[in-house]
């Protein structure tokens, strides 16, 4: 039985991943703020350490770094702390356990917002430098969209940079970049007076929002044997938005 750690497992995409993996006969160890096997706040260094300590004796074959918050979240600084430092902290912290697993694979959940205009390069740089205090300061100065896009772009760059070294250790490291997906997170954004209209006006050629199950299916593929040659890939699961806005960038 494959054992997969899923952060953000209590709702949205993380919950859909958990359901899919368990339905296939796997064991899932969920990490979230509530209703999880490991209850921890990955937006804080203490919470990350608590989660890693709780997972220390577990066998791990797969890992999905899904926990995240949107650009409408408050406080704004928490966006970079969770979306980058929380995600990479768990990925990096569980790498030794993954290396001992069976056909180990990890998937980070990023966003197609990472490649849209408005990314603050200073936030990206602070994240990649491991300077959480500076990233939080920049997030507060730049606002929610800048913090969200910057943290997700930094995460994608980290995945791409680390994937070759992880492959040498026998671990496949990949990412998905969803567009708007109908989750509690998106619903919160739709209710926001500023971000709501922006989300509704966001161009999606498919003509609708995605579903958590659609993103979970892509994640399950990347975790599985059929994706055995995928390493350092970023799969856009966004209804065609990236292709529409950046047709020549790939």
C-alpha positions as CSV (number, residue, x, y, z in Angstrom):
1,X,0.0,0.0,0.0
2,X,1.4,3.4,-1.0
3,X,1.5,6.0,1.6
4,X,1.0,9.6,0.6
5,X,1.2,12.8,2.7
6,X,-1.3,15.5,1.5
7,X,-1.2,19.0,2.9
8,X,-4.4,21.0,2.8
9,X,-6.3,17.7,3.0
10,X,-9.4,19.0,4.7
11,X,-11.0,20.8,1.8
12,X,-10.8,21.7,-1.9
13,X,-8.2,20.1,-4.1
14,X,-6.4,18.5,-1.1
15,X,-9.6,16.7,-0.1
16,X,-10.2,15.6,-3.6
17,X,-6.7,14.2,-3.8
18,X,-7.2,12.3,-0.6
19,X,-10.5,10.8,-1.8
20,X,-9.0,9.7,-5.1
21,X,-5.9,8.1,-3.6
22,X,-7.8,6.3,-0.9
23,X,-10.3,5.0,-3.5
24,X,-7.4,3.5,-5.3
25,X,-6.3,1.6,-2.2
26,X,-3.7,3.9,-0.9
27,X,-3.1,5.3,2.6
28,X,-3.2,9.1,3.0
29,X,-1.8,11.1,5.9
30,X,-3.5,14.4,5.8
31,X,-2.0,17.6,7.2
32,X,-4.2,20.7,7.8
33,X,-5.4,23.2,10.3
34,X,-8.3,20.9,11.3
35,X,-9.9,17.6,10.4
36,X,-6.6,16.0,9.6
37,X,-4.3,13.2,10.8
38,X,-1.6,15.9,11.5
39,X,-3.0,19.2,12.7
40,X,-0.5,22.0,12.1
41,X,-0.3,25.5,10.7
42,X,2.2,25.4,7.9
43,X,2.2,29.2,7.6
44,X,4.5,29.3,10.7
45,X,8.0,27.8,11.2
46,X,6.7,26.3,14.4
47,X,3.8,24.6,12.6
48,X,6.1,23.2,9.9
49,X,8.4,21.8,12.6
50,X,5.5,20.3,14.4
51,X,4.2,18.6,11.2
52,X,7.6,17.2,10.3
53,X,8.1,15.9,13.8
54,X,4.7,14.2,13.7
55,X,5.6,12.6,10.3
56,X,9.1,11.7,11.4
57,X,8.5,7.9,11.8
58,X,6.2,7.5,8.8
59,X,7.0,5.7,5.6
60,X,6.3,8.1,2.7
61,X,6.0,7.1,-0.9
62,X,4.2,10.2,-2.2
63,X,3.8,13.9,-1.2
64,X,1.3,16.5,-2.3
65,X,2.0,20.1,-1.2
66,X,-1.5,21.5,-1.6
67,X,-2.1,23.7,1.4
68,X,-2.5,27.4,0.3
69,X,-4.5,30.6,0.6
70,X,-5.7,33.0,-2.0
71,X,-4.8,36.7,-2.7
72,X,-7.8,37.9,-0.7
73,X,-6.4,36.2,2.5
74,X,-5.5,38.3,5.6
75,X,-3.0,38.9,6.9
76,X,-1.3,39.3,3.5
77,X,2.1,38.2,4.9
78,X,0.6,34.8,5.6
79,X,0.2,34.2,1.8
80,X,3.9,33.9,1.2
81,X,4.5,32.1,4.5
82,X,2.1,29.3,3.6
83,X,2.1,29.3,-0.2
84,X,5.9,29.2,-0.5
85,X,7.6,28.6,2.8
86,X,5.0,26.1,4.0
87,X,5.0,24.2,0.7
88,X,8.7,24.1,0.3
89,X,9.4,23.5,3.9
90,X,7.3,20.3,3.9
91,X,8.7,19.1,0.5
92,X,12.3,19.7,1.6
93,X,11.7,18.3,5.1
94,X,10.2,15.1,3.8
95,X,12.7,14.5,1.0
96,X,14.8,12.0,3.1
97,X,11.7,10.0,3.9
98,X,10.6,10.0,0.3
99,X,14.1,8.9,-0.8
100,X,13.5,5.7,1.2
101,X,10.0,5.2,-0.3
102,X,8.8,3.0,-3.1
103,X,8.8,4.8,-6.5
104,X,8.7,8.1,-4.6
105,X,7.1,11.1,-6.2
106,X,6.1,14.6,-5.0
107,X,3.7,17.2,-6.5
108,X,3.5,20.9,-5.6
109,X,0.3,22.8,-6.3
110,X,1.1,26.2,-7.7
111,X,-1.1,28.4,-9.9
112,X,-1.3,29.8,-13.4
113,X,-1.2,33.2,-11.7
114,X,2.5,32.7,-11.3
115,X,3.1,33.5,-14.9
116,X,0.7,36.4,-15.2
117,X,1.8,40.1,-15.2
118,X,2.2,41.8,-11.8
119,X,4.6,39.4,-10.1
120,X,7.0,41.2,-7.7
121,X,10.4,39.9,-8.5
122,X,11.6,41.0,-5.0
123,X,9.1,38.7,-3.4
124,X,10.3,35.8,-5.6
125,X,13.9,36.6,-4.8
126,X,13.3,36.7,-1.0
127,X,11.5,33.4,-1.1
128,X,14.2,31.7,-3.1
129,X,16.8,33.2,-0.8
130,X,14.9,31.7,2.2
131,X,14.4,35.1,3.7
132,X,10.8,34.7,5.1
133,X,10.9,38.0,7.0
134,X,11.8,40.0,3.8
135,X,9.2,38.1,1.8
136,X,6.5,38.9,4.3
137,X,7.6,42.6,4.4
138,X,7.4,42.7,0.6
139,X,4.0,41.0,0.6
140,X,2.6,43.6,2.9
141,X,3.9,46.4,0.8
142,X,2.7,44.9,-2.5
143,X,-0.7,43.5,-1.6
144,X,-2.5,40.2,-2.0
145,X,-2.1,39.6,-5.8
146,X,1.6,40.4,-5.8
147,X,2.1,38.1,-2.7
148,X,0.1,35.3,-4.2
149,X,1.7,35.3,-7.7
150,X,5.2,35.9,-6.3
151,X,5.0,33.0,-3.8
152,X,3.6,30.6,-6.5
153,X,6.2,31.6,-9.1
154,X,9.0,31.1,-6.5
155,X,7.6,27.7,-5.7
156,X,7.6,26.8,-9.4
157,X,11.1,28.0,-9.8
158,X,12.2,26.0,-6.8
159,X,10.6,22.9,-8.1
160,X,12.3,23.3,-11.5
161,X,15.7,24.0,-9.9
162,X,15.5,21.1,-7.5
163,X,14.0,18.4,-9.7
164,X,17.2,17.2,-11.3
165,X,18.9,16.7,-7.9
166,X,15.8,15.0,-6.6
167,X,15.7,12.7,-9.6
168,X,19.3,11.7,-8.8
169,X,18.0,10.6,-5.4
170,X,15.2,8.6,-7.1
171,X,12.4,11.1,-6.3
172,X,10.3,12.6,-9.1
173,X,9.4,16.2,-8.3
174,X,6.7,17.9,-10.4
175,X,4.1,20.6,-10.2
176,X,0.6,21.5,-11.3
177,X,-0.6,25.1,-12.1
178,X,-4.3,25.2,-11.8
179,X,-6.5,28.0,-13.0
180,X,-9.7,29.0,-11.0
181,X,-11.1,25.9,-9.4
182,X,-14.4,25.9,-7.5
183,X,-13.2,25.3,-3.9
184,X,-14.0,27.1,-0.6
185,X,-10.8,29.1,-1.4
186,X,-12.2,30.4,-4.7
187,X,-15.6,31.1,-3.1
188,X,-13.9,33.3,-0.6
189,X,-12.3,35.2,-3.5
190,X,-15.6,35.5,-5.4
191,X,-17.1,37.2,-2.3
192,X,-14.3,39.8,-2.1
193,X,-15.3,43.3,-3.3
194,X,-12.0,43.7,-5.3
195,X,-10.9,40.2,-6.2
196,X,-14.5,38.9,-7.0
197,X,-15.0,40.9,-10.2
198,X,-11.4,40.1,-11.3
199,X,-12.0,36.4,-10.9
200,X,-15.3,36.5,-12.7
201,X,-13.6,38.4,-15.6
202,X,-10.6,36.1,-15.8
203,X,-10.5,34.6,-19.3
204,X,-11.0,30.8,-19.3
205,X,-11.4,29.4,-22.8
206,X,-13.1,26.3,-21.5
207,X,-15.9,28.7,-20.3
208,X,-16.1,27.5,-16.7
209,X,-14.2,27.0,-13.5
210,X,-12.4,23.8,-12.9
211,X,-13.4,21.2,-10.3
212,X,-11.2,19.8,-7.5
213,X,-11.6,16.3,-9.0
214,X,-10.1,17.5,-12.3
215,X,-7.0,18.8,-10.5
216,X,-6.8,15.7,-8.3
217,X,-6.8,13.5,-11.4
218,X,-3.8,15.3,-12.8
219,X,-2.0,15.1,-9.4
220,X,-2.7,11.4,-9.2
221,X,-1.3,10.9,-12.6
222,X,2.0,12.7,-11.7
223,X,2.2,10.6,-8.5
224,X,1.7,7.3,-10.4
225,X,3.7,4.9,-12.5
226,X,2.3,6.2,-15.8
227,X,4.2,9.4,-15.2
228,X,7.5,7.6,-14.4
229,X,9.4,9.8,-16.9
230,X,8.0,13.1,-15.8
231,X,10.5,15.1,-13.8
232,X,10.5,18.8,-13.3
233,X,7.3,19.2,-15.3
234,X,4.7,22.0,-14.7
235,X,1.3,20.9,-16.0
236,X,-1.2,23.8,-16.5
237,X,-4.7,22.6,-15.6
238,X,-6.5,25.8,-16.3
239,X,-9.0,25.4,-19.1
240,X,-6.7,27.0,-21.6
241,X,-5.9,30.3,-19.9
242,X,-2.2,30.0,-20.1
243,X,-2.3,29.0,-23.8
244,X,-4.6,32.0,-24.5
245,X,-2.4,34.6,-22.7
246,X,1.0,33.1,-23.5
247,X,0.7,31.1,-26.7
248,X,4.4,31.2,-27.5
249,X,5.7,30.6,-24.0
250,X,6.3,27.0,-23.1
